Structure formats: C-alpha cells, structure tokens
Amino acid sequence: MATRLVRRSHGQARREIILPTGAPSPASMDQIVVAGDITGDGKTDFFARVGTPL
C-alpha cells in the first residue's frame, strides 16, 4: 500500500506525494526537494533525504 504525504511550504499550494510501498516513513524525512522531470515521464520528481549524511 502506498503512503500519501501532503506538504505545504511557505504559503504555496498543497502538493500530494504518493510514496511507493516500502518507502521510508515520512516522519524520518529531513528534506524533500522538487527536481523537475528527471525521468522523462512527464511528472515532477522529488528527492527526499532520510537519516544522517555519510
């Protein structure tokens, strides 16, 4: 089952992010960054940072 994460940032519109099964818990995410369409599928891609950097 996918997880739905809804974020609102600095007064901007809501963005619903559907996380795939097995994704880390949204509570463990330190940062979410919009990266544009990296994969070429016509959808906006996001990167999330989880845990301590190496």
Gaussian input, Z-matrix of N, CA and C with variables (Angstrom, degrees):
# hf/3-21g

backbone

0 1
 N
 C     1     B1
 C     2     B2     1     A1
 N     3     B3     2     A2     1     D1
 C     4     B4     3     A3     2     D2
 C     5     B5     4     A4     3     D3
 N     6     B6     5     A5     4     D4
 C     7     B7     6     A6     5     D5
 C     8     B8     7     A7     6     D6
 N     9     B9     8     A8     7     D7
 C    10    B10     9     A9     8     D8
 C    11    B11    10    A10     9     D9
 N    12    B12    11    A11    10    D10
 C    13    B13    12    A12    11    D11
 C    14    B14    13    A13    12    D12
 N    15    B15    14    A14    13    D13
 C    16    B16    15    A15    14    D14
 C    17    B17    16    A16    15    D15
 N    18    B18    17    A17    16    D16
 C    19    B19    18    A18    17    D17
 C    20    B20    19    A19    18    D18
 N    21    B21    20    A20    19    D19
 C    22    B22    21    A21    20    D20
 C    23    B23    22    A22    21    D21
 N    24    B24    23    A23    22    D22
 C    25    B25    24    A24    23    D23
 C    26    B26    25    A25    24    D24
 N    27    B27    26    A26    25    D25
 C    28    B28    27    A27    26    D26
 C    29    B29    28    A28    27    D27
 N    30    B30    29    A29    28    D28
 C    31    B31    30    A30    29    D29
 C    32    B32    31    A31    30    D30
 N    33    B33    32    A32    31    D31
 C    34    B34    33    A33    32    D32
 C    35    B35    34    A34    33    D33
 N    36    B36    35    A35    34    D34
 C    37    B37    36    A36    35    D35
 C    38    B38    37    A37    36    D36
 N    39    B39    38    A38    37    D37
 C    40    B40    39    A39    38    D38
 C    41    B41    40    A40    39    D39
 N    42    B42    41    A41    40    D40
 C    43    B43    42    A42    41    D41
 C    44    B44    43    A43    42    D42
 N    45    B45    44    A44    43    D43
 C    46    B46    45    A45    44    D44
 C    47    B47    46    A46    45    D45
 N    48    B48    47    A47    46    D46
 C    49    B49    48    A48    47    D47
 C    50    B50    49    A49    48    D48
 N    51    B51    50    A50    49    D49
 C    52    B52    51    A51    50    D50
 C    53    B53    52    A52    51    D51
 N    54    B54    53    A53    52    D52
 C    55    B55    54    A54    53    D53
 C    56    B56    55    A55    54    D54
 N    57    B57    56    A56    55    D55
 C    58    B58    57    A57    56    D56
 C    59    B59    58    A58    57    D57
 N    60    B60    59    A59    58    D58
 C    61    B61    60    A60    59    D59
 C    62    B62    61    A61    60    D60
 N    63    B63    62    A62    61    D61
 C    64    B64    63    A63    62    D62
 C    65    B65    64    A64    63    D63
 N    66    B66    65    A65    64    D64
 C    67    B67    66    A66    65    D65
 C    68    B68    67    A67    66    D66
 N    69    B69    68    A68    67    D67
 C    70    B70    69    A69    68    D68
 C    71    B71    70    A70    69    D69
 N    72    B72    71    A71    70    D70
 C    73    B73    72    A72    71    D71
 C    74    B74    73    A73    72    D72
 N    75    B75    74    A74    73    D73
 C    76    B76    75    A75    74    D74
 C    77    B77    76    A76    75    D75
 N    78    B78    77    A77    76    D76
 C    79    B79    78    A78    77    D77
 C    80    B80    79    A79    78    D78
 N    81    B81    80    A80    79    D79
 C    82    B82    81    A81    80    D80
 C    83    B83    82    A82    81    D81
 N    84    B84    83    A83    82    D82
 C    85    B85    84    A84    83    D83
 C    86    B86    85    A85    84    D84
 N    87    B87    86    A86    85    D85
 C    88    B88    87    A87    86    D86
 C    89    B89    88    A88    87    D87
 N    90    B90    89    A89    88    D88
 C    91    B91    90    A90    89    D89
 C    92    B92    91    A91    90    D90
 N    93    B93    92    A92    91    D91
 C    94    B94    93    A93    92    D92
 C    95    B95    94    A94    93    D93
 N    96    B96    95    A95    94    D94
 C    97    B97    96    A96    95    D95
 C    98    B98    97    A97    96    D96
 N    99    B99    98    A98    97    D97
 C   100   B100    99    A99    98    D98
 C   101   B101   100   A100    99    D99
 N   102   B102   101   A101   100   D100
 C   103   B103   102   A102   101   D101
 C   104   B104   103   A103   102   D102
 N   105   B105   104   A104   103   D103
 C   106   B106   105   A105   104   D104
 C   107   B107   106   A106   105   D105
 N   108   B108   107   A107   106   D106
 C   109   B109   108   A108   107   D107
 C   110   B110   109   A109   108   D108
 N   111   B111   110   A110   109   D109
 C   112   B112   111   A111   110   D110
 C   113   B113   112   A112   111   D111
 N   114   B114   113   A113   112   D112
 C   115   B115   114   A114   113   D113
 C   116   B116   115   A115   114   D114
 N   117   B117   116   A116   115   D115
 C   118   B118   117   A117   116   D116
 C   119   B119   118   A118   117   D117
 N   120   B120   119   A119   118   D118
 C   121   B121   120   A120   119   D119
 C   122   B122   121   A121   120   D120
 N   123   B123   122   A122   121   D121
 C   124   B124   123   A123   122   D122
 C   125   B125   124   A124   123   D123
 N   126   B126   125   A125   124   D124
 C   127   B127   126   A126   125   D125
 C   128   B128   127   A127   126   D126
 N   129   B129   128   A128   127   D127
 C   130   B130   129   A129   128   D128
 C   131   B131   130   A130   129   D129
 N   132   B132   131   A131   130   D130
 C   133   B133   132   A132   131   D131
 C   134   B134   133   A133   132   D132
 N   135   B135   134   A134   133   D133
 C   136   B136   135   A135   134   D134
 C   137   B137   136   A136   135   D135
 N   138   B138   137   A137   136   D136
 C   139   B139   138   A138   137   D137
 C   140   B140   139   A139   138   D138
 N   141   B141   140   A140   139   D139
 C   142   B142   141   A141   140   D140
 C   143   B143   142   A142   141   D141
 N   144   B144   143   A143   142   D142
 C   145   B145   144   A144   143   D143
 C   146   B146   145   A145   144   D144
 N   147   B147   146   A146   145   D145
 C   148   B148   147   A147   146   D146
 C   149   B149   148   A148   147   D147
 N   150   B150   149   A149   148   D148
 C   151   B151   150   A150   149   D149
 C   152   B152   151   A151   150   D150
 N   153   B153   152   A152   151   D151
 C   154   B154   153   A153   152   D152
 C   155   B155   154   A154   153   D153
 N   156   B156   155   A155   154   D154
 C   157   B157   156   A156   155   D155
 C   158   B158   157   A157   156   D156
 N   159   B159   158   A158   157   D157
 C   160   B160   159   A159   158   D158
 C   161   B161   160   A160   159   D159

   B1=1.4408
   B2=1.5263
   B3=1.2983
   B4=1.4596
   B5=1.5283
   B6=1.3163
   B7=1.4589
   B8=1.5184
   B9=1.3192
   B10=1.4628
   B11=1.5326
   B12=1.3004
   B13=1.4568
   B14=1.5136
   B15=1.3239
   B16=1.4647
   B17=1.5149
   B18=1.3172
   B19=1.4635
   B20=1.5203
   B21=1.3196
   B22=1.4630
   B23=1.5181
   B24=1.3269
   B25=1.4541
   B26=1.5226
   B27=1.2950
   B28=1.4662
   B29=1.5302
   B30=1.3389
   B31=1.4492
   B32=1.5216
   B33=1.3257
   B34=1.4617
   B35=1.5180
   B36=1.3224
   B37=1.4560
   B38=1.5221
   B39=1.3185
   B40=1.4694
   B41=1.5067
   B42=1.3174
   B43=1.4669
   B44=1.5131
   B45=1.3205
   B46=1.4608
   B47=1.5174
   B48=1.3260
   B49=1.4578
   B50=1.5178
   B51=1.3329
   B52=1.4568
   B53=1.5214
   B54=1.3245
   B55=1.4624
   B56=1.5264
   B57=1.3185
   B58=1.4610
   B59=1.5261
   B60=1.3127
   B61=1.4607
   B62=1.5247
   B63=1.3175
   B64=1.4572
   B65=1.5164
   B66=1.3343
   B67=1.4691
   B68=1.5271
   B69=1.3350
   B70=1.4692
   B71=1.5262
   B72=1.3066
   B73=1.4559
   B74=1.5310
   B75=1.3334
   B76=1.4665
   B77=1.5256
   B78=1.3267
   B79=1.4647
   B80=1.5268
   B81=1.3350
   B82=1.4673
   B83=1.5264
   B84=1.3342
   B85=1.4761
   B86=1.5191
   B87=1.3288
   B88=1.4597
   B89=1.5217
   B90=1.3262
   B91=1.4566
   B92=1.5281
   B93=1.3434
   B94=1.4603
   B95=1.5226
   B96=1.3377
   B97=1.4636
   B98=1.5230
   B99=1.3339
   B100=1.4665
   B101=1.5192
   B102=1.3344
   B103=1.4623
   B104=1.5244
   B105=1.3188
   B106=1.4605
   B107=1.5237
   B108=1.3326
   B109=1.4663
   B110=1.5225
   B111=1.3113
   B112=1.4645
   B113=1.5280
   B114=1.3359
   B115=1.4664
   B116=1.5204
   B117=1.3349
   B118=1.4598
   B119=1.5183
   B120=1.3471
   B121=1.4614
   B122=1.5280
   B123=1.3236
   B124=1.4612
   B125=1.5249
   B126=1.3258
   B127=1.4663
   B128=1.5216
   B129=1.3330
   B130=1.4571
   B131=1.5235
   B132=1.3251
   B133=1.4551
   B134=1.5240
   B135=1.3156
   B136=1.4600
   B137=1.5143
   B138=1.3187
   B139=1.4572
   B140=1.5203
   B141=1.3352
   B142=1.4513
   B143=1.5153
   B144=1.3295
   B145=1.4605
   B146=1.5221
   B147=1.3211
   B148=1.4646
   B149=1.5229
   B150=1.3155
   B151=1.4596
   B152=1.5107
   B153=1.3096
   B154=1.4506
   B155=1.5183
   B156=1.3474
   B157=1.4794
   B158=1.5316
   B159=1.3071
   B160=1.4650
   B161=1.5074
   A1=109.15
   A2=117.52
   A3=122.68
   A4=110.64
   A5=116.02
   A6=122.80
   A7=108.24
   A8=117.33
   A9=121.29
   A10=108.51
   A11=115.37
   A12=122.14
   A13=107.26
   A14=118.50
   A15=122.04
   A16=108.03
   A17=116.27
   A18=121.82
   A19=110.32
   A20=116.48
   A21=122.14
   A22=106.08
   A23=116.75
   A24=119.45
   A25=110.88
   A26=116.97
   A27=123.86
   A28=112.63
   A29=117.05
   A30=121.26
   A31=114.69
   A32=118.25
   A33=120.82
   A34=110.17
   A35=116.13
   A36=121.48
   A37=111.18
   A38=115.77
   A39=121.47
   A40=110.99
   A41=115.24
   A42=121.67
   A43=106.90
   A44=117.36
   A45=120.61
   A46=108.52
   A47=115.78
   A48=122.16
   A49=107.13
   A50=117.19
   A51=120.99
   A52=107.73
   A53=115.27
   A54=121.37
   A55=109.51
   A56=118.06
   A57=120.19
   A58=111.75
   A59=115.57
   A60=121.65
   A61=109.06
   A62=116.51
   A63=121.14
   A64=114.09
   A65=117.54
   A66=120.43
   A67=109.16
   A68=117.63
   A69=120.04
   A70=110.96
   A71=116.43
   A72=121.72
   A73=109.89
   A74=118.16
   A75=119.88
   A76=112.76
   A77=117.79
   A78=121.19
   A79=111.89
   A80=117.43
   A81=120.69
   A82=112.65
   A83=117.40
   A84=120.95
   A85=110.11
   A86=115.41
   A87=121.29
   A88=112.13
   A89=116.44
   A90=120.51
   A91=109.30
   A92=116.62
   A93=122.47
   A94=106.95
   A95=116.55
   A96=121.72
   A97=109.09
   A98=116.27
   A99=121.72
   A100=108.08
   A101=115.89
   A102=119.71
   A103=113.51
   A104=118.83
   A105=120.10
   A106=109.33
   A107=116.93
   A108=121.23
   A109=109.45
   A110=117.33
   A111=122.96
   A112=111.48
   A113=117.27
   A114=121.47
   A115=114.30
   A116=117.69
   A117=120.94
   A118=114.38
   A119=117.80
   A120=120.21
   A121=113.17
   A122=117.10
   A123=121.17
   A124=113.90
   A125=117.46
   A126=121.75
   A127=109.72
   A128=116.15
   A129=121.35
   A130=109.61
   A131=117.00
   A132=122.09
   A133=110.20
   A134=115.83
   A135=123.18
   A136=109.52
   A137=116.16
   A138=122.26
   A139=107.03
   A140=117.19
   A141=121.84
   A142=108.99
   A143=115.64
   A144=120.84
   A145=107.85
   A146=115.92
   A147=121.93
   A148=108.77
   A149=116.86
   A150=120.58
   A151=113.72
   A152=114.44
   A153=122.78
   A154=111.10
   A155=118.28
   A156=120.12
   A157=110.76
   A158=115.99
   A159=120.74
   A160=111.83
   D1=136.49
   D2=-179.69
   D3=-79.94
   D4=157.58
   D5=177.21
   D6=-107.91
   D7=136.43
   D8=177.19
   D9=-103.68
   D10=126.26
   D11=-179.97
   D12=-119.00
   D13=122.16
   D14=-179.85
   D15=-110.56
   D16=123.45
   D17=-177.91
   D18=-118.80
   D19=142.77
   D20=171.98
   D21=-128.66
   D22=129.70
   D23=-174.50
   D24=-131.80
   D25=125.60
   D26=172.79
   D27=49.52
   D28=43.68
   D29=176.06
   D30=76.51
   D31=4.04
   D32=179.59
   D33=-78.84
   D34=167.24
   D35=179.36
   D36=-61.47
   D37=156.47
   D38=176.77
   D39=-64.75
   D40=148.61
   D41=175.28
   D42=-131.89
   D43=120.23
   D44=177.80
   D45=-95.14
   D46=127.05
   D47=-179.71
   D48=-114.86
   D49=122.31
   D50=177.90
   D51=-97.27
   D52=114.09
   D53=-178.17
   D54=-88.54
   D55=141.25
   D56=-179.96
   D57=-71.60
   D58=159.59
   D59=175.64
   D60=-55.95
   D61=134.94
   D62=179.97
   D63=89.20
   D64=-2.73
   D65=178.25
   D66=-69.72
   D67=154.50
   D68=177.07
   D69=-60.21
   D70=154.96
   D71=177.85
   D72=-61.94
   D73=138.02
   D74=176.58
   D75=-56.75
   D76=-28.74
   D77=178.90
   D78=-65.59
   D79=-21.48
   D80=-179.25
   D81=-91.06
   D82=-3.65
   D83=-177.60
   D84=-82.97
   D85=126.00
   D86=178.79
   D87=-85.94
   D88=-30.17
   D89=-174.14
   D90=-156.45
   D91=141.35
   D92=173.48
   D93=-124.67
   D94=129.79
   D95=-176.65
   D96=-124.70
   D97=132.72
   D98=174.73
   D99=-80.78
   D100=129.73
   D101=-174.38
   D102=-116.09
   D103=7.59
   D104=-175.74
   D105=79.46
   D106=-158.28
   D107=-179.47
   D108=-99.33
   D109=84.97
   D110=-177.77
   D111=-72.89
   D112=-37.76
   D113=-173.41
   D114=-85.95
   D115=-10.94
   D116=178.90
   D117=78.16
   D118=17.92
   D119=-179.29
   D120=-94.59
   D121=4.65
   D122=178.84
   D123=84.68
   D124=4.43
   D125=179.75
   D126=-116.25
   D127=147.60
   D128=178.52
   D129=-68.15
   D130=134.72
   D131=178.60
   D132=-104.38
   D133=149.01
   D134=-179.47
   D135=-125.53
   D136=148.51
   D137=171.60
   D138=-116.92
   D139=140.35
   D140=177.51
   D141=-123.69
   D142=140.24
   D143=176.18
   D144=-102.49
   D145=128.16
   D146=-179.06
   D147=-126.87
   D148=128.13
   D149=175.20
   D150=82.36
   D151=-170.67
   D152=-176.36
   D153=-84.51
   D154=130.96
   D155=176.71
   D156=-63.51
   D157=149.93
   D158=179.04
   D159=-78.27

